[in-house]
Amino acid sequence: MNRISRHSMFMSIAEVASRRSTCFRRNVGAVIVANKNIISIGYNGPPSGEPHCTGNGCAGPSGACTRAVHAEVNALSRASGGGQWTWSMYCTESPCPACARVIVNSRVAEVFYLNQYRLIEGIETLILGGVVVWRMTPSGYIINFNSGELVDLS
């Protein structure tokens, strides 16, 4: 059996976290890592203490969910520790523009994503904010978003 990379392991954990989501539209998971250790996990869903989504009344006129707190924001709000290390974030989807702004204002230095969200503005916001963006393939390859180059970050 081949040993998977840490990047693949963290992304797999983000995928498992996404399965906790009760959102009918999209299930997203996020993992924050500092110095090769997980410091926080999040998934999208209603604010703490509110009822889970039922599929009725969750979407606004555009079809977008109006209740969910996004996985990236949930993970950041629960993150603590990590010492002096900057953080890496692993997301099952590339961040939306609103989440990207929150990420830029955090200790996250790099974002790895598996699937690209329909709005590219989130990625652009991250890059303009100095966050390095990596796209991961389902097989574990890592691609630098800016250059399109396949990289080895092992």
VENRACOR-V374467 format. One record per residue. N is the residue number from 1. SS is DSSP state (helix for helix, strand for strand, loop for the rest). NEAR is the number of other C-alpha atoms within 8 Angstrom. Layout:
# VENRACOR-V374467
n = (N;N)
ss = (SS;SS)
near = (NEAR;NEAR)
This chain:
# VENRACOR-V374467
n = (1;2;3;4;5;6;7;8;9;10;11;12;13;14;15;16;17;18;19;20;21;22;23;24;25;26;27;28;29;30;31;32;33;34;35;36;37;38;39;40;41;42;43;44;45;46;47;48;49;50;51;52;53;54;55;56;57;58;59;60;61;62;63;64;65;66;67;68;69;70;71;72;73;74;75;76;77;78;79;80;81;82;83;84;85;86;87;88;89;90;91;92;93;94;95;96;97;98;99;100;101;102;103;104;105;106;107;108;109;110;111;112;113;114;115;116;117;118;119;120;121;122;123;124;125;126;127;128;129;130;131;132;133;134;135;136;137;138;139;140;141;142;143;144;145;146;147;148;149;150;151;152;153;154)
ss = (loop;loop;loop;loop;loop;helix;helix;helix;helix;helix;helix;helix;helix;helix;helix;helix;helix;helix;loop;loop;loop;loop;loop;loop;loop;loop;loop;loop;strand;strand;strand;strand;strand;strand;loop;loop;strand;strand;strand;strand;strand;strand;strand;loop;strand;loop;loop;loop;loop;loop;loop;loop;loop;loop;loop;loop;loop;loop;strand;loop;loop;loop;loop;loop;strand;loop;loop;loop;strand;loop;helix;helix;helix;helix;helix;helix;helix;helix;loop;loop;loop;loop;loop;loop;loop;loop;strand;strand;strand;strand;strand;strand;strand;loop;loop;loop;helix;helix;helix;helix;helix;helix;helix;helix;loop;loop;loop;strand;strand;strand;strand;strand;strand;strand;strand;loop;loop;loop;loop;loop;helix;helix;helix;helix;helix;helix;helix;helix;loop;loop;loop;strand;strand;strand;strand;strand;loop;loop;loop;loop;loop;strand;strand;strand;loop;loop;loop;loop;loop;strand;strand;loop;loop;loop)
near = (2;3;4;6;8;8;7;9;9;10;14;8;9;16;12;9;14;15;9;8;12;9;12;8;6;5;13;17;20;18;18;15;13;12;7;6;6;9;12;12;15;16;17;17;14;11;8;4;4;6;5;8;11;6;8;6;5;10;12;9;5;5;6;8;9;7;9;10;10;11;13;16;11;13;15;12;6;9;10;6;5;11;4;4;7;9;13;12;12;13;17;14;11;13;12;12;11;8;12;13;11;9;12;13;6;7;8;12;10;11;13;13;15;13;8;8;9;4;7;9;8;15;13;8;12;15;10;7;7;8;12;9;14;12;12;12;8;6;5;9;9;12;11;12;9;5;5;7;7;8;8;5;4;4)
